[in-house]
């Protein structure tokens, strides 16, 4: 991995979404988004993202992805699991991609992680991504999620949006360019 350069820090404070609409360009081949203490106001929500191709609006680009995760209950009850989550992936559709599922809204519940976006300015190949997220869920468990996929467009990606499936949220999102 190259050296990360901080481009922007966005702080959500009871916001419905955070969109980064500048700074994603041909300067870097990889962009990294770091999520810290992302906490929904509404309990049991999914943190998610989508992009816009240059000149487009609506955050509705076609994507294909996979999503699997682990979970372990706080009280050590039940059996820890590792499973593919078919309902959280995409097959050539335009919805927002889940990064966390069931994130709780209690004072000690939130999610955190990292998303990598590769060659967003390339107009020959699709734009790939992968993410690793951890969240303290409303079900009082830790959940580690692994997400990967691509936006099936051969246009430059220059905007990205983050939000929860419902309600507002707090937290910090930092965008880095990787040299």
Secondary structure, DSSP 4 states (H G I P E B T S, - for coil): ---EEEEEEEEEEEESEEEE-SS-STT-SEEEEEEEEEEESSSSB-EEEEEEETT--SS---EEEEEEEEEEETT--S--EEEE-GGG--EEE-SPEESSSSB--STT--EEEEEEEE-TT-SSS-EEEEEEEEEEBTTSEEEEEEEEEEE--SS-EEEEEEEESSS-EEEEEEEEEE-
